[in-house]
């Protein structure tokens, strides 16, 4: 299939999801520059989708005031192995994220259990096959140290709906395809993601890709496909923002480099943004 055919196919997908005029949808389609050759497929069960959605929500909550170069949500990459989904974490935040994640589940009384495995930690459902293995991307051991947690951490843990929701597939896809988001952070290294509420995430950034480019890239890779939504995707060019999944995910790019002085955003070279 030629490049022109790909643009046409993507433009039609964007038009269907957003209701934009074809000419505007095609302009967005032409901005896509990231293509995952072998994307991780969707989770096979509702329980696995729910587990992964809670992970994304907990990580975003933990990093709401902390930016990590090349790793939105602190996730460098994801892949499928014989024992399920493996998520590679940035080693600068890996231990903190796992600590917050397990605390999050403890507070919310989710039926999960964690166990060490091959230098990482596997989180499993107590009564089902759902599981995720977390490892540090640089190969250093990932450990959970309860003594690192402060009593005040308990008060900062935000809740999440206990039952699977219709848009959890969107969050699960973000965890399984982090390259799509991480490319936006590659130039400046500062993408700020935070939980706006128990059912919405906001990703803010400066420099790097335009919000049009990221929006089109996510749609090109099927992030919004099949969502049970009245508004699967919205593009508000005049407001400088875009939304996916009934506004569950908001994309907002700042005009000025508002995060350049962020003390957490010192650039660190990485040979590969994500796999």
C-alpha positions in Angstrom: 0.0 0.0 0.0 1.4 3.4 -1.0 1.9 6.3 1.3 -1.0 8.1 -0.4 -3.2 5.1 0.2 -2.3 5.1 3.9 -3.1 8.7 4.3 -6.4 8.3 2.5 -7.3 5.3 4.7 -6.3 7.1 7.9 -8.2 10.3 6.8 -11.4 8.3 6.5 -10.9 6.8 9.9 -10.3 10.2 11.5 -13.4 11.6 9.7 -15.5 8.7 10.9 -14.4 9.1 14.5 -14.5 12.9 14.7 -17.1 14.0 12.2 -14.6 16.5 10.6 -14.7 17.4 7.0 -12.6 15.0 4.8 -10.1 17.7 3.8 -9.4 18.6 7.5 -9.2 14.9 8.4 -6.7 14.4 5.6 -4.6 17.3 6.9 -4.4 15.5 10.3 -3.6 12.2 8.7 -0.6 13.7 6.9 1.0 14.7 10.2 1.3 11.1 11.5 5.0 10.2 11.6 5.1 7.4 14.1 4.1 3.9 13.1 4.3 0.8 15.4 5.3 -2.1 13.1 4.2 -4.7 15.6 1.8 -3.2 18.1 0.9 -5.1 21.2 -2.7 -6.4 20.7 -5.6 -5.6 23.0 -6.0 -7.5 26.2 -8.1 -10.6 25.7 -10.3 -10.4 28.8 -12.3 -7.7 30.6 -10.4 -8.5 33.9 -7.1 -7.9 32.2 -8.3 -4.6 30.7 -9.5 -3.5 34.1 -6.1 -4.4 35.7 -4.2 -2.4 33.1 -6.6 0.6 33.3 -6.0 0.8 37.0 -2.3 0.7 36.5 -2.4 3.7 34.1 -4.6 5.7 36.5 -2.4 5.0 39.4 0.8 5.8 37.6 -0.6 9.1 36.2 -1.7 10.0 39.7 1.7 9.2 41.1 3.5 11.4 38.4 1.0 14.2 38.2 3.7 16.7 39.4 6.7 14.8 38.1 7.9 14.5 34.5 10.0 11.6 33.2 12.1 12.0 30.0 10.9 9.7 27.2 8.5 7.8 29.4 4.9 9.0 29.8 3.4 7.3 32.8 6.9 6.2 33.6 6.5 3.4 31.0 9.3 3.0 28.5 7.8 0.0 26.6 5.5 -3.0 26.7 5.6 -6.4 25.2 3.9 -9.8 25.3 5.7 -12.8 26.7 4.6 -16.3 27.5 3.4 -15.3 30.9 1.5 -12.2 29.8 2.1 -8.5 29.5 5.5 -7.2 30.5 5.8 -3.4 31.2 9.3 -1.8 31.2 9.6 1.1 33.6 12.0 4.0 33.7 14.5 3.0 36.4 14.4 6.5 38.0 10.8 6.0 39.0 10.2 2.3 38.8 10.4 1.5 42.5 8.3 4.5 43.4 5.6 3.6 40.9 5.3 0.0 42.1 5.2 1.2 45.7 2.4 3.6 44.9 0.6 1.0 42.8 0.6 -1.6 45.5 -0.4 1.0 48.1 -3.2 2.1 45.8 -4.6 -1.4 45.6 -4.2 -1.9 49.3 -6.2 1.2 50.0 -8.9 0.3 47.5 -8.9 -3.4 48.6 -8.4 -4.8 45.1 -8.1 -8.5 45.1 -4.5 -8.7 43.8 -1.2 -10.2 44.9 2.4 -9.3 44.0 5.4 -11.5 43.8 9.1 -11.0 42.8 10.2 -12.6 39.5 13.4 -12.3 37.5 14.4 -8.9 38.9 10.9 -7.6 38.5 7.5 -7.8 40.2 4.4 -9.6 38.9 1.0 -8.4 39.9 -1.8 -11.0 39.5 -5.5 -11.3 40.2 -6.2 -13.5 43.1 -9.0 -15.4 41.4 -8.2 -15.0 37.7 -5.5 -15.3 35.1 -4.9 -11.5 34.7 -1.3 -10.4 35.3 1.3 -7.8 34.6 5.0 -8.1 35.1 7.0 -4.9 35.8 10.7 -4.6 35.2 13.2 -1.7 35.1 14.3 -0.9 31.6 18.0 -0.7 32.4 18.0 -4.2 34.0 18.4 -3.1 37.6 16.3 -5.0 40.1 12.8 -3.7 40.8 11.9 -4.1 44.4 9.1 -3.0 46.6 10.2 -1.5 49.9 7.3 -0.7 52.2 9.6 1.4 54.4 9.9 4.0 51.6 6.2 4.9 51.9 5.2 7.8 54.2 2.0 7.9 56.1 0.9 10.9 54.1 1.0 8.7 50.9 -2.2 7.1 52.1 -4.0 10.4 52.0 -2.8 11.2 48.4 -4.1 8.0 46.8 -7.0 8.8 44.6 -9.8 6.3 44.1 -10.8 4.5 41.0 -14.2 2.9 40.1 -14.2 -0.6 41.4 -16.1 -2.1 38.5 -14.8 -2.2 34.9 -16.0 0.8 32.9 -16.7 1.1 29.2 -13.7 3.2 28.4 -11.1 1.2 30.2 -10.0 -0.2 26.9 -8.6 3.2 26.0 -6.4 3.2 29.1 -5.3 -0.3 28.5 -4.2 0.5 25.0 -2.1 3.5 26.2 -0.2 1.1 28.5 0.3 -1.4 25.7 1.4 1.2 23.1 3.5 3.7 25.0 5.7 4.5 22.0 2.8 6.6 20.6 3.0 8.9 23.6 6.7 8.7 24.3 7.6 10.1 20.9 6.0 13.4 21.9 8.3 13.6 24.9 11.4 12.8 23.0 12.4 16.3 21.9 12.0 18.2 25.2 11.6 15.4 27.6 8.7 16.8 29.5 5.2 15.4 29.2 3.0 16.0 32.2 0.1 13.6 32.8 -2.3 13.8 35.7 -5.6 12.3 36.7 -8.2 15.0 36.4 -10.8 12.8 38.1 -11.6 9.1 38.6 -12.6 8.8 35.0 -10.4 11.1 33.0 -6.7 11.7 32.3 -5.1 14.9 31.0 -1.8 14.8 29.1 -0.1 18.2 28.9 3.2 19.0 27.2 5.3 21.7 25.6 7.7 21.5 22.6 7.8 18.3 20.6 4.8 17.3 18.5 1.8 19.4 18.0 -1.4 18.2 19.6 -2.8 17.6 16.1 0.1 15.2 15.4 -0.3 13.3 18.6 -4.1 13.1 18.2 -3.8 11.8 14.6 -1.1 9.3 15.7 -3.3 7.8 18.4 -6.2 7.5 16.1 -4.0 6.0 13.4 -3.0 3.2 15.7 -6.6 2.3 16.7 -6.6 3.8 20.2 -10.2 5.0 19.8 -11.5 2.1 17.7 -14.5 0.3 19.0 -15.0 2.5 22.1 -18.6 2.5 23.3 -18.8 6.2 23.0 -21.1 8.9 21.6 -18.0 11.1 21.1 -15.1 8.7 20.4 -12.8 11.6 19.3 -13.1 15.4 19.3 -10.7 17.9 17.7 -11.0 21.5 19.0 -8.4 23.3 17.0 -9.4 26.8 18.2 -9.0 25.7 21.8 -5.7 23.9 21.2 -7.0 20.6 22.6 -8.3 17.3 21.5 -10.3 14.6 23.3 -10.7 10.8 23.0 -13.4 8.6 24.5 -16.1 10.9 25.7 -13.4 13.2 26.9 -11.8 10.5 29.1 -8.4 11.5 27.6 -7.5 15.1 27.0 -4.5 16.2 24.9 -3.3 19.7 25.5 0.0 21.2 24.2 1.2 24.5 25.7 2.4 27.2 23.4 5.3 28.2 25.6 7.9 25.9 27.2 6.1 26.0 30.6 8.0 22.9 32.0 11.5 23.9 31.0 12.4 24.8 34.6 10.8 21.8 36.1 13.3 20.3 38.6 12.2 16.8 37.5 12.8 17.4 33.8 16.6 17.4 33.5 17.3 15.8 30.1 18.9 12.3 30.1 20.1 10.8 26.8 18.5 7.6 25.8 19.4 5.7 22.6 15.8 4.6 22.0 12.7 6.3 23.2 10.6 3.2 23.3 10.0 -0.1 21.7 
